[in-house]
Amino acid sequence: FGTLAWSGTGTFTYVHDGSETTTDSFTYDLTDTFNPAVTVAVTINVTPTNDCPTVVTPLNDVTVQEDDPDTLIDLNTIFDDVDSAMSYTVSTTNTSLVSTTLSAATLTLDYQNNQSGSATITVFVDDNAGCTSVQDSFLLTVTTVNDPPVANPESLFVFEAGTVTSTTMSNTSLLDNDTDAESLTLTATLVSTP
């Protein structure tokens, strides 16, 4: 677990390898010029120190289309800590695009309806033992999708043998109460006649 530099005068230098072992040992023979060697065991007690979390697999950038289903990210596959349990916090630069929630080590990205754009999302890791500076970020891009127009039903009222040019809502165009999320110009094409 460590390396030992030894001299015949009993001086030594031991360097631990940084692993999570808490003990190590070595032996030496003690002799004088008249007696047989006596083997002496030396136990090295290693005092553990806190190891900060590490990023084992950096977060990938995420690109989705507007109104896509939520994205789930398992943070246990991104971060590791050899000696402590981890907790997480998240920040985003664009809350009107995406909301983030954490459930244990699962990050959920919930895309806001009919929104597109980008956000930088940063995940902060705390090992609850003094290390709070570990983080990783990724770019979220939500691309726009042309939503279909919303058509509302129409009603017309006309006297027998009469003519009608407006709806019961007094609209002169059948498109007046229809909408388009992207505010594109709407057109109507006749599909069937009375």
MIVEX-928804 format. One line per 8 residues: number of its first residue (from 1); their letters; for each residue x, y, z of N, C-alpha, C, O. Coordinates in steps of 0.02 Angstrom, whole numbers, plus 50000, padded with zeros to 5 digits. Layout:
REM residues N
NUM> A> X/Y/Z/X/Y/Z/X/Y/Z/X/Y/Z; ...;
//
This chain:
REM residues 194
1> FGTLAWSG> 50041/49940/50000/50000/50000/50000/50043/50062/50000/50021/50116/49980; 50104/50054/50023/50150/50111/50023/50218/50088/50001/50229/50030/49986; 50264/50136/50000/50333/50119/49983/50377/50136/50042/50365/50184/50078; 50428/50096/50051/50472/50103/50109/50544/50110/50084/50569/50069/50046; 50575/50163/50106/50647/50172/50095/50682/50155/50161/50666/50186/50212; 50728/50107/50160/50756/50079/50222/50832/50086/50221/50864/50078/50170; 50859/50100/50280/50932/50099/50287/50949/50049/50340/50907/50031/50382; 51009/50026/50340/51030/49976/50388/51038/50003/50459/51050/49965/50506;
9> TGTFTYVH> 51033/50069/50467/51040/50099/50534/50973/50107/50569/50971/50133/50625; 50919/50084/50538/50853/50089/50568/50813/50150/50546/50755/50156/50565; 50843/50194/50508/50804/50251/50483/50764/50228/50422/50784/50182/50386; 50709/50260/50412/50665/50239/50358/50622/50299/50336/50616/50349/50371; 50593/50292/50277/50543/50339/50252/50488/50296/50221/50500/50255/50177; 50427/50306/50246/50369/50270/50220/50324/50321/50186/50309/50374/50214; 50302/50306/50126/50255/50349/50089/50194/50308/50072/50198/50258/50036; 50137/50329/50099/50073/50294/50085/50052/50308/50014/50066/50362/49987;
17> DGSETTTD> 50017/50261/49983/49998/50268/49912/49934/50307/49900/49914/50317/49843; 49902/50331/49954/49840/50371/49946/49777/50330/49942/49723/50358/49936; 49783/50264/49946/49723/50223/49943/49685/50228/50008/49706/50262/50055; 49629/50193/50011/49586/50197/50070/49606/50147/50125/49567/50136/50171; 49664/50117/50119/49687/50070/50171/49702/50109/50235/49724/50166/50233; 49689/50077/50291/49701/50111/50355/49759/50080/50394/49778/50106/50446; 49786/50025/50370/49846/49996/50402/49892/49967/50348/49870/49948/50293; 49954/49965/50366/50005/49934/50323/50057/49905/50372/50053/49918/50432;
25> SFTYDLTD> 50104/49868/50346/50154/49839/50391/50216/49819/50353/50216/49812/50292; 50269/49812/50391/50330/49783/50364/50367/49749/50422/50351/49760/50480; 50417/49709/50405/50458/49676/50456/50531/49690/50442/50550/49704/50385; 50571/49685/50494/50643/49689/50486/50676/49641/50535/50646/49622/50586; 50736/49622/50520/50774/49579/50565/50823/49621/50605/50859/49664/50578; 50823/49609/50671/50868/49644/50716/50923/49596/50737/50909/49541/50761; 50985/49615/50726/51041/49571/50743/51096/49610/50779/51101/49671/50774; 51135/49573/50815/51198/49599/50840/51251/49549/50819/51235/49501/50784;
33> TFNPAVTV> 51311/49557/50837/51364/49513/50812/51366/49445/50845/51401/49400/50821; 51329/49436/50901/51334/49372/50937/51270/49331/50937/51273/49271/50949; 51212/49361/50925/51149/49324/50932/51114/49316/50865/51126/49354/50819; 51070/49265/50861/51032/49257/50800/50984/49316/50790/50966/49352/50837; 50963/49326/50728/50918/49381/50710/50850/49372/50743/50825/49316/50749; 50822/49428/50762/50754/49430/50789/50712/49469/50739/50730/49525/50721; 50657/49439/50716/50613/49474/50668/50565/49519/50706/50533/49498/50754; 50561/49582/50685/50519/49631/50717/50465/49653/50667/50480/49669/50609;
41> AVTINVTP> 50402/49652/50690/50346/49674/50647/50330/49746/50664/50326/49766/50722; 50320/49786/50613/50301/49856/50621/50233/49866/50589/50223/49850/50530; 50186/49892/50628/50120/49908/50602/50116/49983/50590/50134/50023/50633; 50091/50001/50532/50083/50072/50515/50008/50085/50515/49970/50055/50477; 49987/50131/50558/49917/50152/50559/49909/50214/50516/49943/50264/50527; 49865/50209/50468/49855/50264/50420/49792/50302/50441/49738/50274/50446; 49800/50366/50453/49744/50409/50470/49711/50432/50405/49742/50467/50365; 49648/50413/50394/49615/50432/50331/49603/50507/50328/49591/50540/50379;
49> TNDCPTVV> 49605/50534/50268/49586/50603/50255/49529/50602/50205/49521/50555/50166; 49490/50654/50206/49432/50658/50161/49455/50666/50089/49495/50710/50073; 49429/50624/50046/49440/50631/49974/49379/50665/49944/49322/50643/49955; 49391/50717/49907/49335/50753/49876/49305/50712/49819/49339/50670/49790; 49242/50724/49803/49212/50690/49746/49250/50707/49682/49284/50758/49677; 49243/50664/49633/49274/50675/49568/49222/50667/49513/49171/50634/49522; 49235/50699/49457/49194/50690/49397/49224/50632/49359/49279/50637/49332; 49187/50576/49357/49213/50517/49322/49190/50514/49249/49226/50488/49206;
57> TPLNDVTV> 49132/50542/49235/49107/50546/49166/49075/50615/49158/49020/50626/49183; 49109/50661/49125/49081/50729/49119/49011/50728/49088/48995/50687/49045; 48970/50774/49111/48902/50781/49084/48905/50800/49011/48943/50845/48992; 48866/50767/48970/48862/50783/48899/48812/50839/48889/48763/50845/48927; 48823/50880/48837/48773/50930/48818/48710/50893/48796/48713/50837/48771; 48653/50926/48806/48588/50896/48790/48553/50940/48738/48548/51001/48748; 48529/50910/48684/48490/50945/48634/48424/50908/48626/48423/50848/48612; 48369/50944/48634/48302/50915/48627/48259/50964/48586/48279/51020/48573;
65> QEDDPDTL> 48200/50939/48567/48152/50983/48534/48103/51009/48585/48090/50977/48636; 48077/51067/48571/48026/51097/48615/47970/51047/48628/47949/51011/48583; 47947/51046/48690/47892/51002/48713/47912/50928/48716/47868/50885/48723; 47977/50912/48712/47998/50843/48720/47983/50820/48791/47974/50861/48836; 47980/50754/48802/47970/50729/48871/48031/50746/48914/48085/50762/48888; 48022/50742/48979/48076/50756/49026/48138/50714/49012/48133/50658/48987; 48196/50741/49030/48258/50704/49026/48280/50688/49098/48279/50731/49141; 48299/50625/49110/48323/50603/49175/48397/50588/49171/48419/50554/49124;
73> IDLNTIFD> 48436/50613/49219/48508/50602/49220/48526/50572/49288/48512/50601/49340; 48559/50513/49287/48581/50481/49348/48650/50510/49367/48700/50495/49334; 48652/50552/49418/48713/50585/49438/48765/50538/49468/48824/50554/49471; 48743/50479/49490/48791/50430/49516/48837/50403/49462/48890/50376/49477; 48817/50410/49398/48861/50389/49344/48908/50446/49323/48954/50435/49284; 48897/50506/49349/48938/50564/49331/48992/50576/49384/49049/50591/49367; 48973/50571/49447/49018/50587/49503/49032/50525/49544/48992/50477/49545; 49089/50526/49579/49106/50471/49624/49143/50500/49684/49177/50551/49679;
81> DVDSAMSY> 49135/50467/49741/49171/50485/49801/49188/50420/49837/49143/50381/49854; 49252/50408/49848/49274/50343/49874/49260/50336/49949/49261/50280/49975; 49246/50392/49983/49239/50386/50056/49180/50423/50086/49174/50424/50148; 49138/50453/50046/49082/50491/50075/49020/50486/50030/49025/50475/49970; 48962/50493/50062/48900/50498/50024/48895/50569/49995/48918/50617/50026; 48866/50574/49937/48862/50639/49903/48791/50666/49904/48742/50628/49903; 48786/50733/49904/48722/50766/49893/48733/50818/49838/48789/50839/49825; 48678/50839/49807/48683/50880/49747/48638/50941/49752/48586/50941/49785;
89> TVSTTNTS> 48659/50995/49718/48617/51052/49704/48627/51070/49631/48678/51054/49601; 48578/51105/49603/48579/51120/49531/48560/51193/49520/48518/51220/49555; 48592/51224/49471/48571/51291/49450/48564/51291/49374/48597/51253/49339; 48521/51335/49350/48511/51343/49278/48510/51417/49262/48487/51458/49303; 48533/51435/49203/48535/51505/49183/48470/51527/49148/48464/51585/49130; 48423/51481/49139/48362/51499/49103/48303/51459/49130/48285/51406/49103; 48272/51484/49184/48216/51448/49214/48153/51453/49173/48106/51414/49184; 48149/51499/49125/48090/51501/49082/48093/51447/49028/48043/51434/48994;
97> LVSTTLSA> 48151/51415/49020/48159/51362/48971/48151/51293/49002/48121/51249/48973; 48179/51285/49063/48182/51219/49094/48179/51227/49169/48208/51273/49198; 48143/51181/49202/48146/51177/49274/48184/51113/49292/48178/51063/49258; 48222/51117/49346/48262/51060/49367/48239/51037/49436/48225/51077/49480; 48236/50971/49444/48221/50943/49510/48268/50885/49523/48292/50851/49478; 48282/50876/49587/48325/50821/49610/48286/50775/49654/48249/50796/49698; 48293/50711/49641/48266/50659/49685/48324/50611/49698/48341/50570/49655; 48353/50617/49757/48415/50580/49774/48468/50599/49722/48488/50657/49720;
105> ATLTLDYQ> 48490/50552/49681/48542/50567/49632/48515/50570/49561/48553/50565/49513; 48449/50579/49554/48419/50585/49487/48400/50657/49474/48360/50687/49510; 48429/50685/49421/48413/50753/49399/48361/50748/49344/48371/50713/49294; 48306/50785/49352/48253/50787/49302/48252/50855/49269/48249/50906/49303; 48255/50856/49202/48248/50917/49163/48177/50918/49135/48159/50876/49093; 48138/50967/49157/48068/50973/49135/48064/51034/49090/48071/51091/49113; 48052/51023/49026/48052/51077/48976/47985/51114/48978/47931/51083/48979; 47989/51180/48978/47929/51221/48980/47895/51219/48911/47928/51217/48859;
113> NNQSGSAT> 47829/51218/48912/47790/51212/48850/47805/51270/48802/47808/51328/48822; 47813/51252/48739/47820/51301/48685/47877/51349/48695/47873/51407/48675; 47931/51326/48727/47990/51369/48738/48050/51338/48702/48057/51277/48700; 48092/51381/48675/48154/51358/48644/48209/51406/48664/48197/51462/48685; 48271/51382/48657/48329/51423/48675/48382/51380/48707/48385/51320/48694; 48424/51411/48749/48478/51373/48781/48485/51393/48853/48462/51446/48875; 48517/51349/48891/48531/51361/48962/48594/51323/48980/48607/51269/48954; 48632/51351/49025/48688/51315/49055/48664/51288/49122/48640/51325/49165;
121> ITVFVDDN> 48671/51223/49131/48650/51190/49193/48713/51166/49229/48754/51131/49200; 48718/51185/49292/48776/51167/49332/48754/51124/49391/48706/51141/49427; 48788/51068/49401/48775/51023/49456/48832/51031/49506/48891/51023/49488; 48815/51047/49568/48864/51054/49622/48860/50992/49667/48806/50969/49683; 48919/50966/49687/48922/50906/49728/48951/50924/49796/49000/50961/49801; 48919/50898/49848/48942/50908/49917/48950/50839/49947/48904/50798/49945; 49010/50825/49975/49020/50759/50006/49002/50759/50080/49012/50709/50115; 48975/50814/50104/48953/50821/50173/49010/50809/50222/48999/50793/50281;
129> AGCTSVQD> 49071/50818/50198/49130/50810/50241/49181/50865/50227/49240/50858/50243; 49158/50919/50197/49202/50976/50186/49217/50994/50114/49242/51049/50101; 49202/50951/50067/49215/50966/49996/49151/50989/49962/49104/50951/49953; 49149/51052/49944/49090/51080/49912/49106/51113/49845/49062/51144/49814; 49168/51108/49822/49188/51145/49762/49184/51105/49698/49198/51132/49644; 49165/51042/49701/49163/51001/49640/49098/51015/49603/49044/51017/49632; 49104/51025/49538/49046/51039/49497/49059/51019/49425/49116/51008/49405; 49005/51013/49387/49010/51000/49316/48950/51035/49283/48896/51038/49312;
137> SFLLTVTT> 48960/51059/49223/48908/51096/49187/48898/51067/49118/48941/51034/49090; 48838/51080/49091/48825/51060/49022/48777/51111/48991/48742/51148/49026; 48778/51113/48925/48735/51159/48887/48672/51122/48865/48676/51069/48834; 48616/51150/48882/48551/51124/48859/48528/51168/48801/48525/51229/48808; 48510/51136/48745/48482/51172/48688/48414/51143/48672/48408/51083/48660; 48363/51185/48672/48296/51163/48654/48280/51196/48587/48275/51258/48583; 48271/51155/48535/48258/51182/48469/48182/51193/48460/48141/51157/48489; 48167/51241/48420/48096/51259/48409/48063/51208/48363/48094/51179/48319;
145> VNDPPVAN> 47998/51199/48374/47957/51156/48332/47896/51198/48312/47866/51231/48354; 47879/51195/48248/47820/51232/48226/47757/51195/48248/47742/51141/48224; 47722/51225/48296/47660/51195/48321/47603/51206/48272/47600/51258/48239; 47558/51157/48266/47501/51167/48221/47456/51223/48246/47452/51235/48307; 47422/51256/48200/47375/51308/48223/47317/51277/48262/47301/51218/48256; 47287/51319/48303/47230/51297/48343/47167/51324/48310/47157/51385/48305; 47124/51278/48287/47062/51297/48254/47005/51292/48303/46999/51242/48339; 46963/51342/48305/46905/51342/48349/46842/51334/48306/46838/51358/48250;
153> PESLFVFE> 46793/51299/48333/46731/51287/48294/46696/51353/48278/46700/51402/48314; 46662/51352/48223/46625/51411/48199/46550/51396/48197/46529/51339/48187; 46511/51449/48207/46438/51444/48198/46416/51501/48154/46438/51558/48162; 46371/51485/48108/46343/51536/48064/46267/51534/48072/46238/51481/48083; 46236/51591/48065/46163/51595/48069/46140/51633/48006/46166/51686/47990; 46092/51604/47974/46067/51635/47913/45992/51621/47908/45969/51567/47925; 45954/51672/47885/45883/51662/47872/45876/51621/47808/45919/51623/47764; 45820/51585/47805/45805/51546/47745/45809/51591/47684/45781/51645/47682;
161> AGTVTSTT> 45846/51567/47633/45858/51602/47570/45899/51665/47580/45901/51708/47536; 45931/51671/47638/45971/51730/47653/46045/51720/47638/46065/51668/47613; 46084/51771/47654/46157/51771/47644/46190/51786/47711/46165/51826/47750; 46246/51754/47724/46283/51767/47785/46356/51782/47768/46385/51748/47726; 46385/51833/47799/46455/51850/47787/46494/51858/47853/46552/51878/47852; 46461/51844/47909/46496/51848/47973/46473/51792/48019/46418/51764/48010; 46514/51776/48067/46498/51722/48114/46452/51748/48168/46439/51809/48172; 46427/51703/48210/46384/51725/48266/46423/51767/48315/46393/51801/48357;
169> MSNTSLLD> 46490/51767/48312/46532/51809/48355/46548/51875/48319/46590/51913/48343; 46515/51888/48263/46524/51948/48223/46593/51952/48189/46615/52007/48172; 46625/51896/48180/46688/51895/48143/46673/51890/48069/46628/51853/48048; 46711/51928/48030/46700/51926/47957/46744/51875/47924/46735/51860/47865; 46792/51847/47960/46835/51794/47933/46830/51735/47980/46828/51742/48041; 46829/51676/47951/46827/51615/47992/46894/51605/48029/46897/51563/48075; 46946/51641/48010/47011/51634/48043/47019/51680/48104/47068/51675/48140; 46971/51725/48115/46978/51774/48169/46985/51744/48238/47017/51773/48282;
177> NDTDAESL> 46956/51686/48250/46961/51657/48317/47009/51596/48318/47010/51559/48367; 47049/51587/48265/47099/51535/48262/47167/51566/48280/47178/51625/48268; 47212/51526/48307/47276/51552/48330/47334/51508/48306/47324/51451/48287; 47394/51538/48308/47455/51502/48293/47507/51523/48345/47520/51582/48354; 47538/51474/48379/47585/51488/48433/47645/51528/48409/47673/51568/48447; 47666/51518/48347/47722/51556/48319/47701/51620/48284/47742/51655/48255; 47636/51636/48287/47608/51697/48256/47619/51699/48181/47629/51752/48151; 47618/51640/48149/47623/51638/48077/47556/51657/48046/47504/51651/48078;
185> TLTATLVS> 47558/51679/47983/47497/51697/47947/47458/51634/47932/47484/51586/47904; 47395/51634/47950/47351/51577/47938/47314/51585/47872/47296/51641/47853; 47304/51529/47838/47264/51530/47777/47213/51473/47783/47223/51425/47819; 47159/51479/47746/47106/51428/47746/47097/51402/47675/47098/51439/47627; 47088/51337/47671/47075/51305/47607/47009/51267/47612/47000/51226/47657; 46964/51279/47566/46899/51246/47566/46907/51172/47552/46935/51152/47501; 46880/51130/47597/46886/51058/47590/46821/51028/47563/46822/50982/47522; 46764/51054/47586/46700/51029/47562/46650/51086/47558/46657/51136/47593;
193> TP> 46601/51078/47516/46550/51130/47508/46484/51103/47535/46474/51043/47540; 46436/51150/47552/46371/51127/47578/46332/51090/47525/46276/51067/47538;
//
